[in-house]
Amino acid sequence: MTTLLIAISGCSGGNKGPLEVYSRLQSHWDTKEVRVLQLETIPDSVIENIELVVKTVLDQPTSSYKDVFLVGYSMGGAVALGAAASLLEKQICKVKGIALLSTQTDGLQVLTTLNLPILFYHGSRDEFFQPSEIKRFYNKYEGPKKMVIVSKGGHNLGPKYAASPYGKALARNIADDIKGLFRATKETSPNEPQTKIIPRTLRESTANAFYSAISRIHPD
C-alpha cells in the first residue's frame, strides 16, 4: 500500500461527508494501492480532531504508505489544514494534497504556512460560510490550487435529497475531481486562481474535467 487518504467529517462528528462523496471514495477507490479511511471524528472540536488525525497517521505502519492525502468537509476542512501543517512540521510523512469541501472560514489562516495542491469545493448558496469569504483566502493562497463553485449548491453542496439523480451525479463528479487532484503529486509553481461553475444539469463529460485541467498543471 502506498497512499493513505483520510476523509474528515464536519462539526456533527462521525464519519460522513457531503452527499455520497466519502462512501463513493471508499467503495470505488479503496484498493491495494490506496487506503481510504473515513475517520470517526469528535463533534465540535477542531483541536482534538487535528490531534486525532495526527495520531491516526502515526499509528499506521510506516512501511505501508508513501503519501497522505486529506479531505475535509465543513469543520473537517480546518482539521485537514491544521493536521497537514502539524504533520509537515514534524516531518512525519508526505502530505501531498488537500480537498476542502464546504470548508469553514475559521482555520483557513493556516493556508499561509502551506504549499501543496489544494482543491476548494463550495456551494454558491452555502448558508453557513459565504463563497466570497472562501475566495478571499483562496486568492491569497500561493500554492497550487483549484476552486470549484457548485451553482445553487448549499452547505451540503447538492440538493436536499442526496439520493436524487442530480445528487448522485454531483457526488460522482466531486469524487472524480478529488481523485484527479490526488493523482497530481509533482510540485509545480502556483497557478492562477480558476473557478468552475457546475450547472444543475451535469453531463458525463464533466466528471473528469477537473482532472484534465489539473493534470496539465501537475503532469504525472
N, C-alpha and C positions, 0 to 999 in steps of 0.2 A: 504494500500500500504506500502511495507516495503523496497523497493530498488529503487534508482534513478540512472539511467545510463545517463550520459551526453556525447554526441558524438560531437567532436570539429573538425572543418574543417581546411584546410590549408590557405596559405597566400592570396588566392583569395577571402576569405571571404565566406559568405553564409552558407549553412548547408550540403554540400556534402562531402563525403569521397571517398576513392578509390573504384573502381569497383562499386558494388551494396551493399557494406557491411553495410552502415548505414541504407539504406532503408530496407535491409533484417532484420536487428536487429529490426527496427521499426515495420515491418509487422508481424514478427514471434515471437517477444519476449515481445512486449508491452502488458501487462496483468494487472489484478487487483493487482498482487504482485509486478510487475516490471514496472516502467515508463521509457520509452526510449525517451529522449529529444534531438533532433537534433538542436543544438544551432546555432542561426544566428550570426555568428562572424563578426568582423571588419577586413577588409583587412590589411595585413602587420603590425600588431600591437600585439606583444606578451603581453606587459604590460596591455594594455587596455582590451584584451581578458581574461587575468587572473582575472582582476577586474570584468569582466562580468560574468565569471563562479562563482566566489565567491558570487556575488550579486544574481545570479540565485538560488544558493543553499540557501542563506539567505531568499529569497522571498518565498521559499516553506514552507508550514505549518509544523512545527517541528514534529507534531504528525503523519505525513503522510508517513514518511520513516525512516528506521533504518540505512541503509548503502548507501554510494555513491560510484559509480564506474565511472572512466573517460576513454574515448577513444579519442586519438588524432592522427590526420593524418598530416604529414609534420610539418608545423609550429604549428599545434594543439598539437603535442607531447610536445613541450616546454611549451605550455599553460597548458596542463594537469599536467605536473610535477610542474610548478610554482603554479597552483591553489591548487594542493594537499598539497604542503608544507605550503601554506598560511592557508588552512582550518584546517590542523592538528595543526599548531602553535597556531591558535586562538581557537582550541578545539571546533570548530563549529559543526563538525559531524565526523562520522567514514568513512574515505576514505579507502575502503577495497581492491582496486586493480586498476591498470592502464594498458591499452593496447596502445602501441606506434606503429603506422603504418607508415612506411617510415619516421620516425621522423628526424627532422633537428638536427644537432650536437650542435648548439648554444642553450644552455639551459639544456643540459644533466648534467652540473655540479651540478644541484640540486639533482641528484641521491645520493650524499654523505649525504644528510640530511634525506633520506627516508629509510624505512624498511618495505616494503609491497610487495605483489606479483606483478610483472611486466612482461608483455608479450611484447617481441620485434618482430615485423614482418618487414622484409626488403627484397627488391629485390636484387638479386646478381648483377644486372646491373643498379642499381639506378644511374641516370645521374646527380643527384644533391648532394647526400650525400653518400659517399663511405661506403659500408658494413664494411670495415676494421676499419673505424673510429668509427662506432657504436659499433662494437665488443670490441673496446678498452674500451669504457665506460661500456659496458655490463660486461666485465671481472672484472672490478673494483667494480661493484655494489655488495654489500654484502647481500642484501635481497633476498627473494625467487624470482626466475626468470626463464624464458624460452626464447630462441631465435629461431625463425623460418626463415630460408632463402629460398626465393622463387627462384628456379632455373630459370635463364634467365628473371627474373622479373625486370621491370623498376621502376620508382618512383610511378607509379600507381599500382605497384605490379603485374599486369597481362598484358594481351595482349592489343594491341592498341584498339581493339573493345571489350568493356566490355560485350556486349550482345552475344558474341560468346559462344559456349558450354563450352569451357575451362574457359572463364571469369566468367560465371555463377557458374561453379563448384568450382572455386577458391574462389569466394565471399562466397559461402556456407561454404567452409572449414574454411575460416577466421572467419566468424560469429560464427561457432560452437566452434572454438578454444577460441574466446573471451568469449562465454558463459561458456565454461569449466573453464577458469581462474576465472571468477566471482563467480562460484559455490564453489571455493576452498578458503574459507574465514578464516579458522583457522590458527593461527600463528604457524610457524614451523621454524626450523633452516634453514639458507641459503643452497641451494643445489648447486651442481657443475654445471658450465655452460654446456649447451647442445644446439646443433644446429641440426635442422632437415632440410633436403633438400627436397622440394616438387617438383617432376618431372613435366614435361609438361603434362604427361598423369596421371590424377588423378583417383584413384579408390574410390568407395563409402566407402570402409572400412577406408580410411584415414580421413574421416570427423571428427571422434571422437578420433583420435589418440592422439592429444594433451591433450584432456580432460582426457583420460585414464591415461596418464603419470602424469599429474599434480595432479590428484586425489590421486595417490599413494603418492605424496609428501605432499599434503594438504588434508587428508581424511576428508569427511564430518562429 
